[in-house]
Amino acid sequence: MKTSDFTTTLLVDQSPTKVFSAINNVRGWWSVLDNYFNFTKDKNEWKGTKISFEISQKDMKTQIRFTHLGLVPEYECYGICRDSWSNYINNSLRELIITGKGQPNPKGARNAYQEGVSKIIKEQDYKTSITVTASAHEVFRSINSISKWWTENLDGSSQKLNDEFVVRFGNVHYSRQKLVEVIPDRKIVWLVTDSNLSWLKDKNEWTNTRISFEILNKDNKTQMHFTHIGLIPKIECYFDCSNAWSQYIQQSLLSLITTGKGQPDPKDGKTLI
């Protein structure tokens, strides 16, 4: 798989001028801290990297393309830093642009996401989350509409307990999932019963892993916590698969929930995983 800098995109209704102003209000959505990581061997891993924000107009909306130049899968920080950026851009910066209030690091303390990152470091399984104003039912319904946010190449059903479905991404990825836990508007768990990821040495690396979606209400909003149980840093697929999940959850599923239109892989189209 091709090595590339971490990038993510955000689409909003606000003007480019308002977006530009929000990005520059760093304290309003991120924070200003010295570059020092206590969870990597090279604690100055970011030094010499560049962080880019490109603003353009698309379909009568404003698009922000964020790239951390130099943040590549070979870096020890990559998985944690990618998830952190996804949260800050797709949640905190987005909220600042839309509502005028972001979710930056509180001065002298950890915010909720930083606490979550600490848990990720310890627990290993890949995790990411999104926060929306939509109801828990709308989030639950969107998750089950897999062909609208993950891939259109889907066979089977994904609506109720014991349903099974197969997804294919060209000749790169095949996997069969079974719904083993379904609590309406609260939780969905898929068991991967079979898989073939053609670029891996162990092509069945996903088999017997679980994919979990947990939904909860907090501060009059709905949070969705995604976990791929068994997708851990020591397996070959981790960097490519976790990066792809980050895009599908933080961009495509988020877009489906908030706008009614996701960004799934089209039939016979380009694949992320």
N, C-alpha and C positions, 0 to 999 in steps of 0.2 A: 504494500500500500504506500501511496505517496506521502512523504513527510511534508507537513505544511504548518504555517503559523496558525494559531487559534483565531478564528473569526466568528462573529455572530451578527445577525441583523435584527433591526427593530423597525416596525412600520407604525406610524401614528398619524392622527388627523391634523395635528398642530403644524404651524408654519415653520419653514427652515430657520427663520430668525429666532423663534421661541426655542426650537431644538438646540440651536447654537448657544443660546444664552444658558439653557439648562446644563449642557455638557460642561460649560465653563464654570458652573457653580458646583465645583467638585465637593465642597463641604456639604452640599445639599443632597448628594446621592452616594458618595463614596467616603473619603476622608483624606486627610493629608498626614501621612505617617512615614517615618524613615523606612527604607527598604531593608528589612531584617526578618528572616523566616527562622523560626525555631524548630521547624519540622523537616528541614532538608539538611543534607550534609554541607552543601555549598549555600551558606546563608545569604549570599549576595547574588543569587542566581539571576535576578532580574536586571542587574547592572549591565548597561550597554544595549538593552532591548528598547524598542520603541512602541508606543501605543498610539494608534491612529483612529480617528473618527471621520468618516466620509459621509456627507449629507447630500442627498439627491431627492428628486421628486419622482414618484412612481404611482400611476393610477390615481391621480388627484390626492395623493398622500405624501408624507415626508418619510424617507427611508434613511436610517442611520446604519452604516456598515462599520462595525467595530473590528479592529484587528490588533492583536498584540504580536508585533513583529519580533520574532525570536523565541516566542513561547511555543515550543514544538514538543511532540510526544517523547523525544529523547530526554527531556528535562525531568528531574525528579519531582519538581513542583507541578508538572503539567496537569494531572488529573484534578488535584485540589484547586489549582489556580483557574483552570478552565471552568469548573463548576462555580467558583466564586464570581468570576467575570459574568457568567451567564446569569447569575442571580442579580448582581449589581446592575447590569445593562437591561435585562428583560423585566426585572421587578422594580428596583429602586429608581434608576434613571427614568424608566417608563412612567412610574408614579409621579416623579417630580415634573415631568413634561405635561402630564395629563391633569394632575390634581394640584400641583404646586408644592407637594410634600413628598420627599423621597424617604429612603430608609438607610441613611448613612450609619457608619460606625459611631456609636455614642462616645464622646470624649472620655478617655480614661477607663473605658469598659468595653466588654464584648457585646455585639448585638446578637440577635437570635440566630442569624445565619452563621456567624463565627462559632457559636456554640455547636451548631450543626456540623461545621467543618471539622471541629475537634473530634466529634463522634465518628465522622467518616474516616478520619485517619486511623482511629482505633478499630473500627468495625470492618473496614476494607471493602465491603460490597458497594458497588457503584450506586450513588444516590443523587437525585436532583429534585427540586420542588418548584412549584409555581403558585402564585397567589392571584386570585381574580375576584371581581365583584359579582360574578355569576353565581347562581345557586348551586348547592351540592348536587341536586338532581341534574342540572344542566351539565355539570362537570362529569358526572357518572355516565350520562347519555353520550357525551362526546367521546369519552374513553372507549366505550363500546362500539363506536363508529370507526373502527380501525382503518377501513379503506379510505376514510376522509382525512386521516392525519399521518398514517404510517406508510402503507402501500396499497395501491389499487389491485395489486396482484395477490388477491386473497380468495381462498376457497374454503367453504364451510360456514359455521355460524359462531358468533361471539356475544350472545345476548344473555344466556342463562347458565346455571351450574351444569357442568359436564359437557357443555358445548365444546366442539373442537374446530380448529381452523388451521389452515396452512398458508404461510406467506412465502413468496419467492421474490428474489431480487436478481433478475437475470440468471446467469449461471454462477453467481457469487455466493448466494445465501438461500438456503431452504431451511425452514423450521416448522414443526407442528406443535401447536399449543393447545392445552386443555384448561378450561376454566374450573379450577379446583376449589375456589372460595369466591362467593358472590354475596355481598351484603349491600342491598340497594342503597345508593347514595352515600355509602361509607367505605366500601373496600372491594377490590377485585384482585384475584391472584391467578396468574397463568402458570401452569407447569409445562416446561418445554419437554415433550416426550420423544422428540426426534429432531436431529439437526444435521446440516451439512454446510459448513462454511469453507468454500473451496480453496481459499488462500492460506489456510492454517495447516500446520503439521498435524494437529489433532482436529480433524474436520468436524468432530462431534462435540466440540467444546461446550456448546450451549445445552446439550442434552442433560436433563435432570436439574437444570437451574430453574429458578422461579422468578417471575416478573410481577411485582406488586404495585398496586395503586391504592393509596390510602387517602381518604377525603375527610377533612374536618373543617369546622367553622371556627374562626378566630377574628376578633375585632371587627365583626360585621362583614367579614370577607370569607372566601372559601380557599383553603389551602389544599393542594394535591401533592403528596409525597410519593415519588417514584423510586423504587428500589429494584435493581436486578440482582437477586440473591444468587451468589455464585460467580458473578462477574467481578473478579478481584484483580489487583495489579499484577499478581504473579503469573496470570495466564496470558497466552500470546495475543488473544483478541482484545485485551482490556483497552488499550489506547484507542484503537480504531472504533471499537464497538461503543465505548463510553462517549467518545466524541460524537458519534452518530446519534446516540440516545439524547445527548444534550441538545442537538439540533431538532430532533423530532419532538421532544417534550417542550423545550423552551421556545421554540419557534412555531412548529406546525400544530401541535396540540393546543398551545396557547392561542394561536390565531383562530383555530376552529372554535374554541370556547368563546373568545371575545368578539369575533367578527362573523362567525358562521362558515368560514372558509379556511380549511387547513392547507398544508403544502405536502401531500403524500407523494411518494414515488409513483409516477404514472406507469401504466402498463407498458412493459418493454422499454422503460426509460432508464435514466442514469440512477445508480444506487449509491446510498451512503454506507449501508451494511448489508 
